[in-house]
Amino acid sequence: MKTPAHVVDIFLQPGEWYFGDRDTRIRTVLGSCVSLTAWHPRLKIGCMCHYMLPSRGNAKALTLDGRYADEALTLLTREMRAAGTEPGEYQIKLFGGGHMFSGQVCLKSRTHVSYRNTEAARELIAQYGLRIAAENMGGVGHRNIIFDVWSGDVWVKHHQGSTPDQCGRCDMRQQCELR
């Protein structure tokens, strides 16, 4: 699909989110954080978030914060409805949750933030009744993400760090498999 003449190029920092139209490109860089993209194929609108943690836990807050998966998805679905659409009309794609320190913690450790972030994404998608169209999650290293809202295309460059063979704390190589 042809790139629009006047593209609005948005770069998301951790905790940010953006909802845009057919003239929008949204970018971010992810390590253990996760981005969710949502694209409405008929209207050519969409959004992306870049969250850092699954939730803030029991802490109370006056406003929603995009740093947390549960709150980021609430913010995005509000924008979808404000645009006169329903969340189920969007194609959902998930990215990130990379393990940045594989020499220190096993990749499958359920306590590691990258694992908790990827699990939170999948649980929230199911809770909202959405379907995942594509994902590039887990593993080792960081990712550059570019979402072209005019086409729905998401471009991923995965910069892999060390491999499971270099994990120093696991007793068995099989415990540290890339996802």
C-alpha positions as CSV (number, residue, x, y, z in Angstrom):
1,M,0.0,0.0,0.0
2,K,1.2,3.5,-0.8
3,T,2.7,5.6,1.9
4,P,0.5,8.8,2.5
5,A,2.0,12.1,1.4
6,H,1.9,13.6,4.9
7,V,2.8,10.9,7.5
8,V,2.5,11.7,11.2
9,D,5.4,9.8,12.7
10,I,4.9,9.0,16.4
11,F,7.6,7.5,18.7
12,L,6.3,5.9,21.9
13,Q,8.3,6.0,25.0
14,P,7.6,3.4,27.8
15,G,4.2,4.0,29.3
16,E,2.8,5.9,26.2
17,W,0.1,5.0,23.8
18,Y,-1.3,6.6,20.7
19,F,-4.5,6.3,18.6
20,G,-4.2,7.5,15.0
21,D,-5.7,7.6,11.5
22,R,-4.6,6.5,8.0
23,D,-1.8,9.1,7.9
24,T,0.0,7.7,11.0
25,R,3.1,5.6,11.6
26,I,3.8,4.6,15.2
27,R,7.2,3.4,16.3
28,T,8.8,2.1,19.5
29,V,11.7,0.0,20.8
30,L,10.9,-2.9,23.2
31,G,13.0,-4.9,25.6
32,S,11.0,-6.7,28.3
33,C,8.1,-4.3,27.7
34,V,5.2,-5.2,25.4
35,S,3.4,-3.4,22.7
36,L,-0.1,-4.2,21.5
37,T,-1.2,-2.8,18.1
38,A,-4.9,-2.7,17.1
39,W,-5.9,-1.9,13.5
40,H,-9.4,-1.4,12.1
41,P,-9.2,-2.7,8.5
42,R,-12.2,-0.9,7.1
43,L,-11.6,2.5,8.7
44,K,-7.8,2.5,8.5
45,I,-7.5,3.6,12.1
46,G,-5.4,2.1,14.9
47,C,-3.4,2.3,18.0
48,M,-0.4,1.1,19.9
49,C,0.6,1.0,23.5
50,H,4.0,0.4,25.1
51,Y,3.6,-1.0,28.6
52,M,6.2,-1.8,31.2
53,L,4.5,-3.9,33.8
54,P,1.4,-6.2,34.0
55,S,-0.4,-4.0,36.6
56,R,0.3,-1.7,39.5
57,G,-1.2,-4.3,41.9
58,N,-3.2,-3.1,44.8
59,A,-2.0,0.5,44.6
60,K,-4.8,3.0,44.0
61,A,-4.6,5.8,41.4
62,L,-6.8,8.6,40.3
63,T,-6.0,8.3,36.6
64,L,-5.1,5.4,34.3
65,D,-1.5,4.9,33.5
66,G,-0.2,3.4,30.2
67,R,2.8,1.9,32.0
68,Y,0.6,-1.0,33.1
69,A,-0.9,-3.6,30.8
70,D,-4.4,-3.6,32.3
71,E,-4.7,0.2,32.3
72,A,-3.1,0.6,28.8
73,L,-5.7,-1.7,27.3
74,T,-8.5,0.1,29.1
75,L,-7.2,3.4,27.6
76,L,-7.0,1.9,24.1
77,T,-10.5,0.4,24.2
78,R,-11.9,3.8,25.4
79,E,-10.4,5.4,22.3
80,M,-11.8,2.7,20.1
81,R,-15.3,3.3,21.4
82,A,-14.8,7.1,21.2
83,A,-14.1,6.5,17.5
84,G,-17.5,4.8,17.1
85,T,-16.0,1.3,16.9
86,E,-15.9,-1.8,19.1
87,P,-12.6,-3.5,20.2
88,G,-13.7,-6.7,18.5
89,E,-13.5,-5.0,15.1
90,Y,-9.7,-4.6,15.4
91,Q,-6.9,-6.9,14.3
92,I,-4.6,-7.3,17.4
93,K,-0.9,-7.9,17.2
94,L,1.5,-8.4,20.2
95,F,5.2,-7.7,20.4
96,G,8.0,-7.7,22.9
97,G,8.6,-9.4,26.2
98,G,12.2,-10.1,25.3
99,H,14.5,-11.4,28.0
100,M,17.3,-8.8,28.3
101,F,19.5,-10.5,30.9
102,S,19.6,-14.2,29.9
103,G,22.8,-14.8,31.7
104,Q,21.2,-14.0,35.0
105,V,17.7,-15.6,34.9
106,C,16.2,-18.5,33.0
107,L,13.9,-17.5,30.2
108,K,11.0,-19.5,31.5
109,S,11.1,-18.0,35.0
110,R,7.6,-17.0,35.9
111,T,8.9,-14.2,38.1
112,H,10.8,-12.4,35.4
113,V,9.1,-9.3,34.1
114,S,9.3,-10.3,30.5
115,Y,7.4,-13.5,31.1
116,R,4.8,-11.7,33.3
117,N,4.4,-9.0,30.6
118,T,3.7,-11.6,27.8
119,E,1.3,-13.6,30.0
120,A,-0.5,-10.4,31.0
121,A,-1.0,-9.5,27.3
122,R,-2.5,-12.9,26.5
123,E,-4.8,-12.9,29.5
124,L,-6.1,-9.4,28.8
125,I,-6.7,-10.2,25.2
126,A,-8.8,-13.2,26.3
127,Q,-10.5,-11.2,29.0
128,Y,-11.6,-8.6,26.4
129,G,-12.7,-11.2,24.0
130,L,-10.2,-10.2,21.3
131,R,-8.3,-12.4,18.9
132,I,-4.5,-12.2,18.3
133,A,-3.8,-11.9,14.5
134,A,0.0,-12.2,15.0
135,E,2.6,-12.0,17.6
136,N,6.4,-11.8,18.0
137,M,7.0,-12.3,21.7
138,G,9.5,-13.6,24.2
139,G,13.0,-14.8,23.4
140,V,16.1,-12.9,24.0
141,G,16.9,-9.3,23.0
142,H,15.1,-6.2,22.0
143,R,12.8,-5.3,19.1
144,N,12.2,-2.2,16.9
145,I,8.5,-1.9,16.0
146,I,7.0,0.2,13.2
147,F,3.2,0.2,12.8
148,D,1.9,1.8,9.5
149,V,-1.7,2.5,10.4
150,W,-2.7,3.2,6.7
151,S,-2.0,-0.5,5.8
152,G,-2.1,-2.3,9.2
153,D,1.4,-3.6,8.5
154,V,3.7,-3.9,11.6
155,W,7.4,-4.2,10.9
156,V,9.6,-5.9,13.5
157,K,13.4,-6.0,13.7
158,H,14.4,-8.4,16.5
159,H,17.9,-7.8,17.8
160,Q,18.8,-11.1,19.6
161,G,21.2,-10.9,22.4
162,S,22.9,-13.9,23.9
163,T,21.5,-17.4,23.3
164,P,20.3,-20.0,25.8
165,D,23.6,-21.8,25.6
166,Q,25.2,-18.8,27.4
167,C,22.7,-18.9,30.3
168,G,24.9,-19.3,33.4
169,R,22.3,-20.2,36.0
170,C,20.3,-23.0,34.5
171,D,21.4,-26.6,35.2
172,M,20.0,-27.9,31.9
173,R,20.0,-26.2,28.5
174,Q,16.4,-27.4,28.0
175,Q,15.2,-25.1,30.8
176,C,16.2,-22.0,28.8
177,E,14.4,-22.5,25.5
178,L,13.6,-19.6,23.3
179,R,9.9,-19.1,22.8
